[in-house]
Amino acid sequence: MATISCKRCGKDGEQLDQKPLGGSLGDEIRDSICASCWAEWDELQLKIINEYRLNLAIPQHYDMLVDEMRNFLNLKEGATGTQSLELEDD
């Protein structure tokens, strides 16, 4: 397994075995986020999905989760243009 410099924690860490998502976003995560930080996100995303009652089949909900993921992982801002989860009042 390769070692990478993680954008989130700033340390050298183990690279993910495979892309966690499809497309270029999955490539970006695999190339710049260590396995440890991804595991932290994996746990946190379940809490976010449950707390905000997100339905990932709804494109706006999925985009909101992706935006939160990008913020958590210190990745460049996404192009979804959705509001932050804190602003949702549903």
MOPAC internal coordinates of N, CA, C and O (Angstrom, degrees):
PM7 1SCF
backbone

  N    0.0000 0     0.00 0     0.00 0    0    0    0
  C    1.4433 1     0.00 0     0.00 0    1    0    0
  C    1.5278 1   108.85 1     0.00 0    2    1    0
  O    1.2310 1   121.16 1   -41.41 1    3    2    1
  N    1.3062 1   115.39 1   138.59 1    3    2    1
  C    1.4606 1   121.66 1  -176.98 1    5    3    2
  C    1.5300 1   110.93 1   -80.15 1    6    5    3
  O    1.2310 1   121.61 1   -22.40 1    7    6    5
  N    1.3215 1   114.52 1   157.60 1    7    6    5
  C    1.4564 1   121.63 1   175.25 1    9    7    6
  C    1.5229 1   107.92 1  -107.45 1   10    9    7
  O    1.2310 1   121.00 1   -43.51 1   11   10    9
  N    1.3315 1   115.69 1   136.49 1   11   10    9
  C    1.4598 1   121.25 1   179.99 1   13   11   10
  C    1.5199 1   109.80 1  -128.13 1   14   13   11
  O    1.2310 1   120.87 1   -17.21 1   15   14   13
  N    1.3247 1   115.93 1   162.79 1   15   14   13
  C    1.4556 1   121.70 1   172.28 1   17   15   14
  C    1.5260 1   106.94 1   -92.71 1   18   17   15
  O    1.2310 1   120.57 1   -65.32 1   19   18   17
  N    1.3176 1   116.52 1   114.68 1   19   18   17
  C    1.4623 1   122.41 1  -172.62 1   21   19   18
  C    1.5274 1   111.38 1   -79.39 1   22   21   19
  O    1.2310 1   120.72 1   -47.45 1   23   22   21
  N    1.3441 1   116.23 1   132.55 1   23   22   21
  C    1.4650 1   121.84 1   178.43 1   25   23   22
  C    1.5219 1   111.82 1   -71.42 1   26   25   23
  O    1.2310 1   119.65 1   155.52 1   27   26   25
  N    1.3196 1   118.27 1   -24.48 1   27   26   25
  C    1.4549 1   120.18 1  -177.19 1   29   27   26
  C    1.5257 1   111.47 1   -83.12 1   30   29   27
  O    1.2310 1   120.11 1   124.43 1   31   30   29
  N    1.3207 1   117.40 1   -55.57 1   31   30   29
  C    1.4664 1   120.08 1  -174.73 1   33   31   30
  C    1.5228 1   112.96 1   -93.37 1   34   33   31
  O    1.2310 1   120.09 1   164.83 1   35   34   33
  N    1.3303 1   117.43 1   -15.17 1   35   34   33
  C    1.4522 1   121.00 1   178.78 1   37   35   34
  C    1.5203 1   114.68 1    77.01 1   38   37   35
  O    1.2310 1   120.35 1  -172.04 1   39   38   37
  N    1.3180 1   116.93 1     7.96 1   39   38   37
  C    1.4651 1   121.39 1  -179.10 1   41   39   38
  C    1.5205 1   109.89 1  -108.64 1   42   41   39
  O    1.2310 1   121.38 1   -16.28 1   43   42   41
  N    1.3299 1   114.96 1   163.72 1   43   42   41
  C    1.4553 1   120.08 1   172.06 1   45   43   42
  C    1.5206 1   107.63 1   -79.58 1   46   45   43
  O    1.2310 1   121.05 1   -48.07 1   47   46   45
  N    1.3289 1   115.60 1   131.93 1   47   46   45
  C    1.4604 1   119.89 1  -178.21 1   49   47   46
  C    1.5074 1   111.62 1  -148.32 1   50   49   47
  O    1.2310 1   121.47 1    -6.07 1   51   50   49
  N    1.3068 1   114.79 1   173.93 1   51   50   49
  C    1.4598 1   121.50 1  -179.53 1   53   51   50
  C    1.5219 1   110.27 1   -70.24 1   54   53   51
  O    1.2310 1   120.87 1   -45.91 1   55   54   53
  N    1.3117 1   115.95 1   134.09 1   55   54   53
  C    1.4583 1   122.07 1   176.06 1   57   55   54
  C    1.5292 1   109.09 1   -75.10 1   58   57   55
  O    1.2310 1   120.40 1   -30.74 1   59   58   57
  N    1.3217 1   116.85 1   149.26 1   59   58   57
  C    1.4566 1   121.16 1   175.47 1   61   59   58
  C    1.5257 1   110.39 1   -61.02 1   62   61   59
  O    1.2310 1   120.30 1   -34.79 1   63   62   61
  N    1.3234 1   117.03 1   145.21 1   63   62   61
  C    1.4675 1   121.43 1   179.23 1   65   63   62
  C    1.5189 1   112.05 1   -63.67 1   66   65   63
  O    1.2310 1   120.79 1   143.01 1   67   66   65
  N    1.3334 1   116.10 1   -36.99 1   67   66   65
  C    1.4572 1   120.80 1  -179.56 1   69   67   66
  C    1.5214 1   109.72 1  -146.00 1   70   69   67
  O    1.2310 1   120.96 1   -12.45 1   71   70   69
  N    1.3192 1   115.77 1   167.55 1   71   70   69
  C    1.4635 1   120.38 1   179.78 1   73   71   70
  C    1.5266 1   109.24 1   -65.26 1   74   73   71
  O    1.2310 1   120.01 1   -48.47 1   75   74   73
  N    1.3410 1   117.59 1   131.53 1   75   74   73
  C    1.4619 1   119.57 1   179.94 1   77   75   74
  C    1.5240 1   113.08 1   -78.06 1   78   77   75
  O    1.2310 1   120.31 1   159.79 1   79   78   77
  N    1.3263 1   117.02 1   -20.21 1   79   78   77
  C    1.4627 1   123.72 1   179.33 1   81   79   78
  C    1.5212 1   108.08 1  -137.27 1   82   81   79
  O    1.2310 1   120.77 1   -17.35 1   83   82   81
  N    1.3066 1   116.14 1   162.65 1   83   82   81
  C    1.4530 1   119.91 1   177.76 1   85   83   82
  C    1.5166 1   112.16 1   -79.45 1   86   85   83
  O    1.2310 1   120.85 1    -9.82 1   87   86   85
  N    1.2961 1   115.98 1   170.18 1   87   86   85
  C    1.4575 1   122.27 1   173.89 1   89   87   86
  C    1.5124 1   115.22 1    71.06 1   90   89   87
  O    1.2310 1   121.79 1    16.87 1   91   90   89
  N    1.3285 1   114.17 1  -163.13 1   91   90   89
  C    1.4636 1   120.21 1  -175.94 1   93   91   90
  C    1.5294 1   112.19 1   -69.41 1   94   93   91
  O    1.2310 1   119.81 1   151.02 1   95   94   93
  N    1.3295 1   117.97 1   -28.98 1   95   94   93
  C    1.4650 1   120.25 1   177.77 1   97   95   94
  C    1.5279 1   110.40 1   -64.29 1   98   97   95
  O    1.2310 1   120.41 1   138.88 1   99   98   97
  N    1.3144 1   116.82 1   -41.12 1   99   98   97
  C    1.4659 1   120.65 1   176.39 1  101   99   98
  C    1.5164 1   111.72 1   -62.31 1  102  101   99
  O    1.2310 1   120.60 1   140.07 1  103  102  101
  N    1.3417 1   116.46 1   -39.93 1  103  102  101
  C    1.4680 1   120.66 1   176.87 1  105  103  102
  C    1.5248 1   110.45 1   -63.35 1  106  105  103
  O    1.2310 1   120.75 1   135.53 1  107  106  105
  N    1.3295 1   116.17 1   -44.47 1  107  106  105
  C    1.4623 1   120.60 1  -179.12 1  109  107  106
  C    1.5244 1   111.26 1   -61.60 1  110  109  107
  O    1.2310 1   120.45 1   137.06 1  111  110  109
  N    1.3258 1   116.75 1   -42.94 1  111  110  109
  C    1.4680 1   120.48 1   179.57 1  113  111  110
  C    1.5192 1   110.08 1   -65.53 1  114  113  111
  O    1.2310 1   120.02 1   133.01 1  115  114  113
  N    1.3187 1   117.57 1   -46.99 1  115  114  113
  C    1.4728 1   120.48 1  -178.25 1  117  115  114
  C    1.5302 1   111.59 1   -62.35 1  118  117  115
  O    1.2310 1   120.56 1   145.27 1  119  118  117
  N    1.3273 1   116.54 1   -34.73 1  119  118  117
  C    1.4611 1   120.62 1  -176.68 1  121  119  118
  C    1.5236 1   113.87 1   -84.29 1  122  121  119
  O    1.2310 1   119.54 1   165.72 1  123  122  121
  N    1.3411 1   118.49 1   -14.28 1  123  122  121
  C    1.4680 1   118.38 1  -173.08 1  125  123  122
  C    1.5284 1   115.82 1  -134.87 1  126  125  123
  O    1.2310 1   119.51 1   179.94 1  127  126  125
  N    1.3356 1   118.55 1    -0.06 1  127  126  125
  C    1.4591 1   121.31 1  -179.20 1  129  127  126
  C    1.5284 1   108.73 1  -124.73 1  130  129  127
  O    1.2310 1   120.67 1   -49.96 1  131  130  129
  N    1.3341 1   116.33 1   130.04 1  131  130  129
  C    1.4681 1   119.75 1  -179.30 1  133  131  130
  C    1.5269 1   110.69 1   -75.35 1  134  133  131
  O    1.2310 1   121.05 1   -19.63 1  135  134  133
  N    1.3037 1   115.59 1   160.37 1  135  134  133
  C    1.4614 1   121.98 1  -178.14 1  137  135  134
  C    1.5246 1   111.58 1   -60.53 1  138  137  135
  O    1.2310 1   119.96 1   144.50 1  139  138  137
  N    1.3111 1   117.68 1   -35.50 1  139  138  137
  C    1.4599 1   121.54 1   179.99 1  141  139  138
  C    1.5270 1   111.52 1   -65.05 1  142  141  139
  O    1.2310 1   119.98 1   133.83 1  143  142  141
  N    1.3243 1   117.64 1   -46.17 1  143  142  141
  C    1.4661 1   121.11 1   178.77 1  145  143  142
  C    1.5198 1   111.16 1   -67.19 1  146  145  143
  O    1.2310 1   120.19 1   144.06 1  147  146  145
  N    1.3326 1   117.23 1   -35.94 1  147  146  145
  C    1.4561 1   119.41 1   177.36 1  149  147  146
  C    1.5313 1   109.71 1   -64.60 1  150  149  147
  O    1.2310 1   119.95 1   140.49 1  151  150  149
  N    1.3266 1   117.71 1   -39.51 1  151  150  149
  C    1.4672 1   121.13 1   178.51 1  153  151  150
  C    1.5322 1   110.36 1   -62.52 1  154  153  151
  O    1.2310 1   120.15 1   141.73 1  155  154  153
  N    1.3373 1   117.31 1   -38.27 1  155  154  153
  C    1.4616 1   120.59 1   176.15 1  157  155  154
  C    1.5304 1   110.06 1   -62.01 1  158  157  155
  O    1.2310 1   120.65 1   135.06 1  159  158  157
  N    1.3427 1   116.37 1   -44.94 1  159  158  157
  C    1.4580 1   119.67 1   179.06 1  161  159  158
  C    1.5279 1   110.56 1   -63.55 1  162  161  159
  O    1.2310 1   120.13 1   139.57 1  163  162  161
  N    1.3124 1   117.36 1   -40.43 1  163  162  161
  C    1.4612 1   121.71 1  -177.89 1  165  163  162
  C    1.5310 1   110.43 1   -57.57 1  166  165  163
  O    1.2310 1   120.04 1   139.26 1  167  166  165
  N    1.3203 1   117.52 1   -40.74 1  167  166  165
  C    1.4649 1   121.65 1   177.37 1  169  167  166
  C    1.5231 1   111.04 1   -70.95 1  170  169  167
  O    1.2310 1   120.28 1   136.05 1  171  170  169
  N    1.3275 1   117.07 1   -43.95 1  171  170  169
  C    1.4565 1   121.21 1  -177.38 1  173  171  170
  C    1.5235 1   112.26 1   -65.84 1  174  173  171
  O    1.2310 1   120.17 1   142.99 1  175  174  173
  N    1.3248 1   117.28 1   -37.01 1  175  174  173
  C    1.4621 1   118.39 1  -177.08 1  177  175  174
  C    1.5255 1   111.83 1   -63.62 1  178  177  175
  O    1.2310 1   119.97 1   146.54 1  179  178  177
  N    1.3155 1   117.66 1   -33.46 1  179  178  177
  C    1.4654 1   119.66 1   176.78 1  181  179  178
  C    1.5230 1   110.96 1   -63.55 1  182  181  179
  O    1.2310 1   120.73 1   139.58 1  183  182  181
  N    1.3199 1   116.21 1   -40.42 1  183  182  181
  C    1.4655 1   120.62 1   177.81 1  185  183  182
  C    1.5291 1   110.56 1   -64.41 1  186  185  183
  O    1.2310 1   120.51 1   138.19 1  187  186  185
  N    1.3246 1   116.62 1   -41.81 1  187  186  185
  C    1.4718 1   120.95 1   179.50 1  189  187  186
  C    1.5262 1   110.64 1   -64.57 1  190  189  187
  O    1.2310 1   120.62 1   134.13 1  191  190  189
  N    1.3183 1   116.42 1   -45.87 1  191  190  189
  C    1.4645 1   120.68 1   179.87 1  193  191  190
  C    1.5269 1   110.16 1   -58.95 1  194  193  191
  O    1.2310 1   120.36 1   134.94 1  195  194  193
  N    1.3125 1   116.92 1   -45.06 1  195  194  193
  C    1.4574 1   120.59 1  -178.61 1  197  195  194
  C    1.5217 1   112.56 1   -70.88 1  198  197  195
  O    1.2310 1   120.09 1   134.51 1  199  198  197
  N    1.3281 1   117.42 1   -45.49 1  199  198  197
  C    1.4594 1   120.60 1  -176.55 1  201  199  198
  C    1.5184 1   112.21 1   -63.78 1  202  201  199
  O    1.2310 1   120.51 1   138.13 1  203  202  201
  N    1.3356 1   116.64 1   -41.87 1  203  202  201
  C    1.4546 1   120.28 1  -178.29 1  205  203  202
  C    1.5276 1   112.56 1   -94.99 1  206  205  203
  O    1.2310 1   120.92 1  -175.92 1  207  206  205
  N    1.3287 1   115.85 1     4.08 1  207  206  205
  C    1.4694 1   121.79 1   178.44 1  209  207  206
  C    1.5241 1   111.71 1    51.73 1  210  209  207
  O    1.2310 1   121.57 1  -131.05 1  211  210  209
  N    1.3184 1   114.60 1    48.95 1  211  210  209
  C    1.4599 1   119.51 1  -178.86 1  213  211  210
  C    1.5233 1   110.53 1   -75.88 1  214  213  211
  O    1.2310 1   121.27 1   -39.81 1  215  214  213
  N    1.3012 1   115.17 1   140.19 1  215  214  213
  C    1.4545 1   122.83 1   172.93 1  217  215  214
  C    1.5201 1   105.84 1  -112.29 1  218  217  215
  O    1.2310 1   120.32 1   -74.36 1  219  218  217
  N    1.3140 1   117.00 1   105.64 1  219  218  217
  C    1.4586 1   120.81 1  -172.47 1  221  219  218
  C    1.5254 1   113.19 1   -70.38 1  222  221  219
  O    1.2310 1   119.83 1   175.15 1  223  222  221
  N    1.3216 1   117.92 1    -4.85 1  223  222  221
  C    1.4605 1   121.07 1   172.55 1  225  223  222
  C    1.5310 1   110.99 1   -78.80 1  226  225  223
  O    1.2310 1   120.83 1   164.93 1  227  226  225
  N    1.3279 1   116.03 1   -15.07 1  227  226  225
  C    1.4572 1   121.09 1   177.09 1  229  227  226
  C    1.5279 1   107.35 1   -90.65 1  230  229  227
  O    1.2310 1   119.61 1   -61.56 1  231  230  229
  N    1.3294 1   118.35 1   118.44 1  231  230  229
  C    1.4647 1   120.79 1  -175.01 1  233  231  230
  C    1.5309 1   114.00 1   -53.16 1  234  233  231
  O    1.2310 1   119.52 1   140.22 1  235  234  233
  N    1.3120 1   118.52 1   -39.78 1  235  234  233
  C    1.4733 1   120.71 1  -179.99 1  237  235  234
  C    1.5311 1   110.66 1   -63.69 1  238  237  235
  O    1.2310 1   119.93 1   139.17 1  239  238  237
  N    1.3152 1   117.74 1   -40.83 1  239  238  237
  C    1.4631 1   120.97 1   178.91 1  241  239  238
  C    1.5353 1   110.40 1   -65.20 1  242  241  239
  O    1.2310 1   120.88 1   136.45 1  243  242  241
  N    1.3276 1   115.91 1   -43.55 1  243  242  241
  C    1.4699 1   119.93 1   179.05 1  245  243  242
  C    1.5290 1   110.28 1   -62.09 1  246  245  243
  O    1.2310 1   120.44 1   135.81 1  247  246  245
  N    1.3302 1   116.76 1   -44.19 1  247  246  245
  C    1.4661 1   120.68 1   179.28 1  249  247  246
  C    1.5242 1   111.20 1   -61.73 1  250  249  247
  O    1.2310 1   120.30 1   142.37 1  251  250  249
  N    1.3229 1   117.02 1   -37.63 1  251  250  249
  C    1.4610 1   120.75 1   178.75 1  253  251  250
  C    1.5260 1   110.36 1   -64.39 1  254  253  251
  O    1.2310 1   120.45 1   138.14 1  255  254  253
  N    1.3281 1   116.75 1   -41.86 1  255  254  253
  C    1.4616 1   120.40 1   179.07 1  257  255  254
  C    1.5308 1   110.30 1   -65.32 1  258  257  255
  O    1.2310 1   120.21 1   138.79 1  259  258  257
  N    1.3239 1   117.20 1   -41.21 1  259  258  257
  C    1.4669 1   120.76 1   178.36 1  261  259  258
  C    1.5328 1   110.14 1   -62.65 1  262  261  259
  O    1.2310 1   120.23 1   138.83 1  263  262  261
  N    1.3312 1   117.16 1   -41.17 1  263  262  261
  C    1.4712 1   120.04 1   177.91 1  265  263  262
  C    1.5263 1   110.95 1   -62.10 1  266  265  263
  O    1.2310 1   120.26 1   137.40 1  267  266  265
  N    1.3227 1   117.11 1   -42.60 1  267  266  265
  C    1.4623 1   120.79 1   178.03 1  269  267  266
  C    1.5267 1   110.50 1   -64.25 1  270  269  267
  O    1.2310 1   120.44 1   141.23 1  271  270  269
  N    1.3281 1   116.76 1   -38.77 1  271  270  269
  C    1.4610 1   120.73 1   178.25 1  273  271  270
  C    1.5239 1   110.63 1   -62.65 1  274  273  271
  O    1.2310 1   120.70 1   134.20 1  275  274  273
  N    1.3295 1   116.27 1   -45.80 1  275  274  273
  C    1.4665 1   120.29 1   179.44 1  277  275  274
  C    1.5305 1   110.58 1   -60.85 1  278  277  275
  O    1.2310 1   120.31 1   138.66 1  279  278  277
  N    1.3266 1   117.02 1   -41.34 1  279  278  277
  C    1.4640 1   120.26 1   177.59 1  281  279  278
  C    1.5238 1   111.00 1   -62.97 1  282  281  279
  O    1.2310 1   120.23 1   132.71 1  283  282  281
  N    1.3160 1   117.17 1   -47.29 1  283  282  281
  C    1.4618 1   121.87 1  -178.66 1  285  283  282
  C    1.5274 1   111.84 1   -61.89 1  286  285  283
  O    1.2310 1   120.84 1   139.73 1  287  286  285
  N    1.3296 1   115.99 1   -40.27 1  287  286  285
  C    1.4658 1   120.52 1  -175.69 1  289  287  286
  C    1.5303 1   113.23 1   -88.70 1  290  289  287
  O    1.2310 1   120.17 1  -178.21 1  291  290  289
  N    1.3380 1   117.28 1     1.79 1  291  290  289
  C    1.4696 1   122.18 1  -178.82 1  293  291  290
  C    1.5231 1   112.34 1    58.93 1  294  293  291
  O    1.2310 1   120.96 1  -139.67 1  295  294  293
  N    1.3207 1   115.78 1    40.33 1  295  294  293
  C    1.4574 1   121.05 1   175.27 1  297  295  294
  C    1.5193 1   108.30 1   -95.65 1  298  297  295
  O    1.2310 1   120.89 1   -22.05 1  299  298  297
  N    1.3272 1   115.90 1   157.95 1  299  298  297
  C    1.4612 1   118.80 1  -178.94 1  301  299  298
  C    1.5260 1   110.53 1   -56.59 1  302  301  299
  O    1.2310 1   121.41 1   -23.59 1  303  302  301
  N    1.2965 1   114.90 1   156.41 1  303  302  301
  C    1.4563 1   120.91 1  -176.61 1  305  303  302
  C    1.5140 1   111.02 1   -61.08 1  306  305  303
  O    1.2310 1   120.93 1   -40.77 1  307  306  305
  N    1.3085 1   115.82 1   139.23 1  307  306  305
  C    1.4514 1   121.81 1   179.61 1  309  307  306
  C    1.5147 1   111.52 1   -78.46 1  310  309  307
  O    1.2310 1   120.96 1    -8.38 1  311  310  309
  N    1.3096 1   115.77 1   171.62 1  311  310  309
  C    1.4542 1   121.58 1  -177.64 1  313  311  310
  C    1.5230 1   111.88 1  -102.08 1  314  313  311
  O    1.2310 1   120.34 1  -162.75 1  315  314  313
  N    1.3351 1   116.96 1    17.25 1  315  314  313
  C    1.4562 1   118.58 1  -175.63 1  317  315  314
  C    1.5160 1   111.79 1   -76.28 1  318  317  315
  O    1.2310 1   119.53 1   147.65 1  319  318  317
  N    1.3187 1   118.51 1   -32.35 1  319  318  317
  C    1.4497 1   121.80 1   177.31 1  321  319  318
  C    1.5138 1   114.24 1    70.44 1  322  321  319
  O    1.2310 1   119.62 1  -158.83 1  323  322  321
  N    1.3205 1   118.33 1    21.17 1  323  322  321
  C    1.4567 1   120.58 1   179.90 1  325  323  322
  C    1.5183 1   110.44 1   -86.77 1  326  325  323
  O    1.2310 1   121.73 1   -14.89 1  327  326  325
  N    1.3229 1   114.28 1   165.11 1  327  326  325
  C    1.4592 1   120.02 1   178.45 1  329  327  326
  C    1.5154 1   109.50 1   -78.02 1  330  329  327
  O    1.2310 1   121.22 1   -19.43 1  331  330  329
  N    1.3024 1   115.27 1   160.57 1  331  330  329
  C    1.4443 1   121.38 1   175.68 1  333  331  330
  C    1.5270 1   110.09 1   -66.98 1  334  333  331
  O    1.2310 1   120.32 1   -27.71 1  335  334  333
  N    1.3185 1   116.99 1   152.29 1  335  334  333
  C    1.4473 1   120.50 1   179.69 1  337  335  334
  C    1.5195 1   112.28 1   -62.01 1  338  337  335
  O    1.2310 1   119.62 1   149.91 1  339  338  337
  N    1.3127 1   118.34 1   -30.09 1  339  338  337
  C    1.4578 1   121.40 1  -179.33 1  341  339  338
  C    1.5240 1   111.25 1   -63.39 1  342  341  339
  O    1.2310 1   119.82 1   157.31 1  343  342  341
  N    1.3139 1   117.96 1   -22.69 1  343  342  341
  C    1.4492 1   121.55 1  -178.06 1  345  343  342
  C    1.5185 1   113.54 1   -87.19 1  346  345  343
  O    1.2310 1   120.45 1   169.21 1  347  346  345
  N    1.3124 1   116.74 1   -10.79 1  347  346  345
  C    1.4605 1   120.68 1  -179.76 1  349  347  346
  C    1.5179 1   109.83 1   -72.43 1  350  349  347
  O    1.2310 1   120.66 1   -42.75 1  351  350  349
  N    1.3212 1   116.35 1   137.25 1  351  350  349
  C    1.4511 1   120.84 1  -175.83 1  353  351  350
  C    1.5232 1   111.60 1  -125.08 1  354  353  351
  O    1.2310 1   119.76 1  -163.04 1  355  354  353
  N    1.3265 1   118.07 1    16.96 1  355  354  353
  C    1.4670 1   121.45 1  -176.51 1  357  355  354
  C    1.4888 1   109.32 1   -70.86 1  358  357  355
  O    1.2310 1   120.10 1   180.00 1  359  358  357

